[in-house]
Structures are given as C-alpha cells and as structure tokens.
C-alpha cells in the first residue's frame, strides 16, 4: 500500500491500459478524474477532482496532485483512502477502483 505524509504535495499515479474491441489504443485524449473515499464502496454522489495523463513511456498513467494546495487534501487517518478513477470516453465512461493509499 502506498504511504503518503499528509503534509506532502505529490501526484497519486494510477497505471491505465486501454482497449477497444480487444485492441490497445491511446486513451490520453480522454478526460480523466479521480475521487477518494474512506470506504471500498464508491459514494453515491462522489466529488470528482481534475486529473491528467502522464506518459510513462511504456505505460499511460492517470495522476492527481494531492496535499496542501493540491487538487485535494486528504487527512491523516488509520483508515485507508480508496482511489477511484473515471475516464470519459465515447460512449463508455468507466469508473475503476485503483486501490488504497495510507495518509499519515
């Protein structure tokens, strides 16, 4: 599990592999957002935060800047934060769980 200090300003990065009809394609033209929840279940009306694409040379990454003055500031907690990403394509808009992070 990724551990991040609550005073740190840094990108949370999630690798993404996209396919259409079983064929790999470049998703970096799609709008991406992230949300964070202290439950493994996505809230009914989550707040989505702006994210962006980062070309990881061999792997596309979705990233969101978290921390003081970032897109979102997560509080320190003994309960993990669960990261979700939303990719707006046409016609699909997948929402995917990316996994937990610990903010201390």
C-alpha positions in Angstrom: 0.0 0.0 0.0 1.3 3.4 -0.9 2.0 5.6 2.1 1.9 9.4 1.9 2.5 12.1 4.6 -0.5 14.4 4.9 1.9 17.4 4.6 3.3 16.1 1.3 2.3 17.7 -2.0 2.6 15.0 -4.7 0.9 13.1 -7.5 -1.0 10.0 -7.0 -0.5 7.9 -10.1 -2.6 5.1 -11.5 -1.4 3.0 -14.5 -4.1 2.5 -17.2 -4.2 0.1 -20.1 -7.0 0.8 -22.5 -8.5 -1.5 -25.2 -11.4 -1.0 -27.6 -12.7 -4.2 -29.3 -9.7 -6.1 -27.8 -7.2 -3.8 -29.4 -4.9 -1.5 -27.4 -5.5 2.2 -28.0 -4.2 5.6 -26.7 -6.7 6.9 -24.1 -4.7 10.1 -23.4 -7.3 12.3 -25.3 -10.0 11.2 -22.8 -10.9 13.4 -19.8 -9.9 11.8 -16.5 -10.9 12.5 -12.9 -10.2 10.9 -9.5 -12.1 10.7 -6.3 -11.1 9.4 -2.9 -13.2 7.6 -0.3 -12.5 6.0 3.1 -14.8 3.2 2.1 -14.1 0.5 -0.5 -17.5 1.4 -2.0 -17.8 4.5 -4.2 -20.2 7.0 -2.6 -23.5 7.6 -4.4 -22.5 11.2 -5.3 -18.7 11.4 -5.2 -16.8 14.6 -5.7 -14.6 14.2 -8.7 -11.3 16.0 -8.9 -9.4 17.0 -12.0 -6.7 14.6 -13.1 -4.3 14.4 -16.0 -2.4 12.0 -18.1 1.3 11.3 -17.8 3.1 9.5 -20.4 5.1 6.8 -18.6 7.0 5.8 -21.8 5.7 2.2 -21.6 2.6 2.8 -19.5 0.0 5.6 -19.5 -0.7 7.0 -16.1 -3.6 9.0 -14.6 -2.4 11.4 -12.0 -3.9 13.8 -9.4 -2.0 16.2 -7.2 -2.9 15.7 -3.6 -1.8 17.5 -0.4 -1.8 21.1 0.8 -2.5 23.4 -2.2 -3.1 20.4 -4.4 -6.3 19.4 -6.2 -7.5 17.7 -3.0 -6.1 17.5 0.5 -6.6 14.1 2.3 -6.5 14.0 6.1 -4.2 11.6 8.0 -6.2 8.6 9.2 -5.7 5.0 10.4 -8.4 4.1 7.8 -7.0 3.9 4.2 -8.2 6.1 1.4 -9.5 4.3 -1.7 -8.7 5.8 -5.0 -11.1 5.7 -7.9 -10.6 7.0 -11.5 -13.2 8.0 -14.1 -12.3 8.1 -17.8 -14.8 9.9 -20.0 -14.7 8.3 -23.4 -17.5 7.9 -26.1 -19.8 6.2 -25.4 -18.2 4.5 -22.3 -17.4 6.2 -19.0 -15.7 3.6 -16.9 -15.2 4.1 -13.2 -12.4 2.0 -11.8 -11.1 1.3 -8.3 -7.4 1.9 -8.3 -6.6 0.7 -4.8 -5.9 2.0 -1.3 -3.4 4.6 0.0 -2.4 5.4 3.5 -2.2 9.0 4.6 -0.3 9.5 7.8 
